[in-house]
Amino acid sequence: MIPAEVLQMDQDDGLAHKRAAFDLPDNIVYLNGNSLGPLPSSVPARMQSLINDEWGGDLISSWNMHGWIDMPQQVGEKLAPLVGAAAGQVICCDSVSINLFKVLVAALQLRPDRSVVLSQTDNFPTDLYMAQGLESLLGSTRMQLRTVAEQELATSLDNDIAVLYLTQVNFRSGAMHDIASLTRAAHEHGALVIWDLSHSVGVVPLALDEWQVDFAVGCGYKFLNGGPGAPAFIYANASLHDQFQQPLQGWMGHENAFAFEPAYKPAKGMAQFLVGTPNILSLAALDTALDVFADVETTALHNKARALGELFVELVQKEPGLQELVLESPARSEDRGGQLAFSHPQAWSISRALHKEGVMVDYREPNILRFGFSPLILSFEEIWRATHILRKIVEEKAYDKPEFREKLAVT
Amino acid sequence: MIPAEVLQMDQDDGLAHKRAAFDLPDNIVYLNGNSLGPLPSSVPARMQSLINDEWGGDLISSWNMHGWIDMPQQVGEKLAPLVGAAAGQVICCDSVSINLFKVLVAALQLRPDRSVVLSQTDNFPTDLYMAQGLESLLGSTRMQLRTVAEQELATSLDNDIAVLYLTQVNFRSGAMHDIASLTRAAHEHGALVIWDLSHSVGVVPLALDEWQVDFAVGCGYKFLNGGPGAPAFIYANASLHDQFQQPLQGWMGHENAFAFEPAYKPAKGMAQFLVGTPNILSLAALDTALDVFADVETTALHNKARALGELFVELVQKEPGLQELVLESPARSEDRGGQLAFSHPQAWSISRALHKEGVMVDYREPNILRFGFSPLILSFEEIWRATHILRKIVEEKAYDKPEFREKLAVT
């Protein structure tokens, strides 16, 4: 029996109507919206029209007729309110990883006398890998990645640091940095900041302009629901434009791409971040997916994600049978993004057993169950149902079956 | 009246049945297949299923259930026969531009005592721009781009050259390099080769393994018909694997991405070229588009493209009214890829007037009309119709109208 107060929370949910904007199977509780956002209902028709009418019917003319060539900027501008950016500072292209490389080099150009990139030991691996790749390429006299534990970040800022290079919401624990204060601290030491907003955008209020962030990147396929492998984005503060030249100089970033000049000249503003031909199919899906956010306040998104997470923690922690699940996320919901991590020695098998019962969650090595609280699709009743199923699986050790032990390629 | 010999050519065309594999509007002669390939008829259903059933229905489980995670390799293997590669040497990801950056750095690592990258003055701009960007990043003592005219390439090879860096088929003129002989010459001087096959693949026979090519890249949206901004590909000769580490070290190129380890370890083989999360929507479209090539010999493709081009040149050159059109491509069809260039002082207006009459062609600065001969979709009758319409437009100066002078964003 679902408690009355849970049903009341759904009654009071100002975002409840948004569930209808998505095509989600019945009888699934989707706690993976932080990993792969669900399908917005408006995407299939847009894609059909794009493929059949634009590509199929108007063919190459579509670059002009249907504004394909402007899509990286157009999608960037649609994203801008979600990150708190005035126009002309966000562009959509390539992957988060590739965009990190661009902004790392750009930031280093702005601090030519410094070489240290300061990051966090448990930053998302691709952030670390891309910086390691750049360090190998340039040599450690020009660029050096230094990683410290989260709690040592503020005290590790010194006047050697060229760039503070962080992900706002930790991919495992959901712990959330205060961008405003860390950016201020970095600037006080003459360092620039690069924020990876992959686990923030679409669920956490962001004010990049107000916080005077220098560069940011983010992901299109998590809380933004842009589809598997959707294009990523870059934010660069307008005050820095024209002071750097990103290194992946492709023809789409040229001042005049269709002049086909032999020498590269960077386009003005964000367009210099473009490299190859924009991926129109994926941009169109993300473009349409973003329309769901048009009438939504980002504070409302975070408030609901927090409330869903609080209910989840409460329901887990009050169950005597779930005491083996240890919360690995910050205890206070205001310190978290849109996800929660619990450790359990049998986390993998539990994740598979949950999946079989229609509760889709992530597993992260070595023993983490990760639950994402996408505020556009989830009801409080679903949180109750998910914890109810979780309790049964754990209490009855229903996860302890060979079928739930088998490892998969993607976890 | 269409000449009988033209109709006979269509009768004898062993690829004529392939037109039915594409959704092309009636009454269009599409001479842009070299720029944006048309829509394969099988793509819409695949995309609908991918979007509705996989993304929408199976959600994040699709990474395993529907093999999303393997798509870069899978599409690479489907491409391999088209470039003459044994298995394990082609992978599909990112854009041509970004892939050029990866293989440039990889090739330079293999020749640590050399720094010169030799290219052609009129190589496709993005190839030059990416190399210029790398030169700026590394400094010219580590990497230096040297460009020479096409006819000076062979004599410019010396023992300073680390990499010969060329596009096989010139984007403007369609002039085609002999990969085998230039690769041999480069190797005799101890240089490696990087071939950009963007204007070759899908229309020209390629034998990368046999020619002992070191690295190659190519485009998915031209003759391969993978859709606007389709992912590109990389070929790396198996003999070189494990001897380099490409610099854009993203999590998908890690030996064990889902272990989320803090230190990068490149995956074995081609997988190290992966960077960010694969773009599934675009990969699926290209994957399906490639099925059209399953039963086609690449020599048959080139033979038909040559025959179409020969007929086009013949019909243009015999018309007294078309003498202002100057052939800017090699005279012999065996020296060309799948396209032709003619210059004319009013090329832009002519291209717009042709477009209005249903003949879709490219314009390239400053005065080039570019005609692509996609052998899977074009009939010889269409070539006749296109030149017929071209003659009327040029003879009657029908292009000389204000509406045809207006410039567009994409040309």
Boltz contact constraints between the chains, C-beta under 6 A:
constraints:
  - contact:
      token1: [A, 23]
      token2: [B, 56]
      max_distance: 6.0
  - contact:
      token1: [A, 25]
      token2: [B, 57]
      max_distance: 6.0
  - contact:
      token1: [A, 32]
      token2: [B, 60]
      max_distance: 6.0
  - contact:
      token1: [A, 35]
      token2: [B, 60]
      max_distance: 6.0
  - contact:
      token1: [A, 36]
      token2: [B, 60]
      max_distance: 6.0
  - contact:
      token1: [A, 39]
      token2: [B, 55]
      max_distance: 6.0
  - contact:
      token1: [A, 39]
      token2: [B, 56]
      max_distance: 6.0
  - contact:
      token1: [A, 44]
      token2: [B, 51]
      max_distance: 6.0
  - contact:
      token1: [A, 44]
      token2: [B, 52]
      max_distance: 6.0
  - contact:
      token1: [A, 47]
      token2: [B, 51]
      max_distance: 6.0
  - contact:
      token1: [A, 51]
      token2: [B, 44]
      max_distance: 6.0
  - contact:
      token1: [A, 51]
      token2: [B, 47]
      max_distance: 6.0
  - contact:
      token1: [A, 52]
      token2: [B, 44]
      max_distance: 6.0
  - contact:
      token1: [A, 55]
      token2: [B, 39]
      max_distance: 6.0
  - contact:
      token1: [A, 55]
      token2: [B, 227]
      max_distance: 6.0
  - contact:
      token1: [A, 56]
      token2: [B, 23]
      max_distance: 6.0
  - contact:
      token1: [A, 56]
      token2: [B, 39]
      max_distance: 6.0
  - contact:
      token1: [A, 57]
      token2: [B, 25]
      max_distance: 6.0
  - contact:
      token1: [A, 60]
      token2: [B, 32]
      max_distance: 6.0
  - contact:
      token1: [A, 60]
      token2: [B, 35]
      max_distance: 6.0
  - contact:
      token1: [A, 60]
      token2: [B, 36]
      max_distance: 6.0
  - contact:
      token1: [A, 63]
      token2: [B, 410]
      max_distance: 6.0
  - contact:
      token1: [A, 64]
      token2: [B, 408]
      max_distance: 6.0
  - contact:
      token1: [A, 64]
      token2: [B, 409]
      max_distance: 6.0
  - contact:
      token1: [A, 64]
      token2: [B, 410]
      max_distance: 6.0
  - contact:
      token1: [A, 69]
      token2: [B, 409]
      max_distance: 6.0
  - contact:
      token1: [A, 69]
      token2: [B, 410]
      max_distance: 6.0
  - contact:
      token1: [A, 95]
      token2: [B, 275]
      max_distance: 6.0
  - contact:
      token1: [A, 95]
      token2: [B, 276]
      max_distance: 6.0
  - contact:
      token1: [A, 96]
      token2: [B, 276]
      max_distance: 6.0
  - contact:
      token1: [A, 97]
      token2: [B, 250]
      max_distance: 6.0
  - contact:
      token1: [A, 97]
      token2: [B, 275]
      max_distance: 6.0
  - contact:
      token1: [A, 97]
      token2: [B, 276]
      max_distance: 6.0
  - contact:
      token1: [A, 98]
      token2: [B, 275]
      max_distance: 6.0
  - contact:
      token1: [A, 101]
      token2: [B, 248]
      max_distance: 6.0
  - contact:
      token1: [A, 125]
      token2: [B, 251]
      max_distance: 6.0
  - contact:
      token1: [A, 125]
      token2: [B, 260]
      max_distance: 6.0
  - contact:
      token1: [A, 126]
      token2: [B, 250]
      max_distance: 6.0
  - contact:
      token1: [A, 126]
      token2: [B, 251]
      max_distance: 6.0
  - contact:
      token1: [A, 128]
      token2: [B, 262]
      max_distance: 6.0
  - contact:
      token1: [A, 129]
      token2: [B, 249]
      max_distance: 6.0
  - contact:
      token1: [A, 129]
      token2: [B, 264]
      max_distance: 6.0
  - contact:
      token1: [A, 132]
      token2: [B, 264]
      max_distance: 6.0
  - contact:
      token1: [A, 133]
      token2: [B, 247]
      max_distance: 6.0
  - contact:
      token1: [A, 133]
      token2: [B, 249]
      max_distance: 6.0
  - contact:
      token1: [A, 137]
      token2: [B, 247]
      max_distance: 6.0
  - contact:
      token1: [A, 227]
      token2: [B, 55]
      max_distance: 6.0
  - contact:
      token1: [A, 227]
      token2: [B, 281]
      max_distance: 6.0
  - contact:
      token1: [A, 228]
      token2: [B, 280]
      max_distance: 6.0
  - contact:
      token1: [A, 229]
      token2: [B, 277]
      max_distance: 6.0
  - contact:
      token1: [A, 229]
      token2: [B, 278]
      max_distance: 6.0
  - contact:
      token1: [A, 229]
      token2: [B, 279]
      max_distance: 6.0
  - contact:
      token1: [A, 229]
      token2: [B, 280]
      max_distance: 6.0
  - contact:
      token1: [A, 247]
      token2: [B, 133]
      max_distance: 6.0
  - contact:
      token1: [A, 247]
      token2: [B, 137]
      max_distance: 6.0
  - contact:
      token1: [A, 248]
      token2: [B, 101]
      max_distance: 6.0
  - contact:
      token1: [A, 249]
      token2: [B, 129]
      max_distance: 6.0
  - contact:
      token1: [A, 249]
      token2: [B, 133]
      max_distance: 6.0
  - contact:
      token1: [A, 250]
      token2: [B, 97]
      max_distance: 6.0
  - contact:
      token1: [A, 250]
      token2: [B, 126]
      max_distance: 6.0
  - contact:
      token1: [A, 251]
      token2: [B, 125]
      max_distance: 6.0
  - contact:
      token1: [A, 251]
      token2: [B, 126]
      max_distance: 6.0
  - contact:
      token1: [A, 258]
      token2: [B, 411]
      max_distance: 6.0
  - contact:
      token1: [A, 259]
      token2: [B, 365]
      max_distance: 6.0
  - contact:
      token1: [A, 260]
      token2: [B, 125]
      max_distance: 6.0
  - contact:
      token1: [A, 260]
      token2: [B, 365]
      max_distance: 6.0
  - contact:
      token1: [A, 262]
      token2: [B, 128]
      max_distance: 6.0
  - contact:
      token1: [A, 264]
      token2: [B, 129]
      max_distance: 6.0
  - contact:
      token1: [A, 264]
      token2: [B, 132]
      max_distance: 6.0
  - contact:
      token1: [A, 275]
      token2: [B, 95]
      max_distance: 6.0
  - contact:
      token1: [A, 275]
      token2: [B, 97]
      max_distance: 6.0
  - contact:
      token1: [A, 275]
      token2: [B, 98]
      max_distance: 6.0
  - contact:
      token1: [A, 276]
      token2: [B, 95]
      max_distance: 6.0
  - contact:
      token1: [A, 276]
      token2: [B, 96]
      max_distance: 6.0
  - contact:
      token1: [A, 276]
      token2: [B, 97]
      max_distance: 6.0
  - contact:
      token1: [A, 277]
      token2: [B, 229]
      max_distance: 6.0
  - contact:
      token1: [A, 278]
      token2: [B, 229]
      max_distance: 6.0
  - contact:
      token1: [A, 279]
      token2: [B, 229]
      max_distance: 6.0
  - contact:
      token1: [A, 279]
      token2: [B, 282]
      max_distance: 6.0
  - contact:
      token1: [A, 280]
      token2: [B, 228]
      max_distance: 6.0
  - contact:
      token1: [A, 280]
      token2: [B, 229]
      max_distance: 6.0
  - contact:
      token1: [A, 281]
      token2: [B, 227]
      max_distance: 6.0
  - contact:
      token1: [A, 281]
      token2: [B, 281]
      max_distance: 6.0
  - contact:
      token1: [A, 281]
      token2: [B, 282]
      max_distance: 6.0
  - contact:
      token1: [A, 282]
      token2: [B, 279]
      max_distance: 6.0
  - contact:
      token1: [A, 282]
      token2: [B, 281]
      max_distance: 6.0
  - contact:
      token1: [A, 282]
      token2: [B, 282]
      max_distance: 6.0
  - contact:
      token1: [A, 365]
      token2: [B, 259]
      max_distance: 6.0
  - contact:
      token1: [A, 365]
      token2: [B, 260]
      max_distance: 6.0
  - contact:
      token1: [A, 408]
      token2: [B, 64]
      max_distance: 6.0
  - contact:
      token1: [A, 409]
      token2: [B, 64]
      max_distance: 6.0
  - contact:
      token1: [A, 409]
      token2: [B, 69]
      max_distance: 6.0
  - contact:
      token1: [A, 410]
      token2: [B, 63]
      max_distance: 6.0
  - contact:
      token1: [A, 410]
      token2: [B, 64]
      max_distance: 6.0
  - contact:
      token1: [A, 410]
      token2: [B, 69]
      max_distance: 6.0
  - contact:
      token1: [A, 411]
      token2: [B, 258]
      max_distance: 6.0
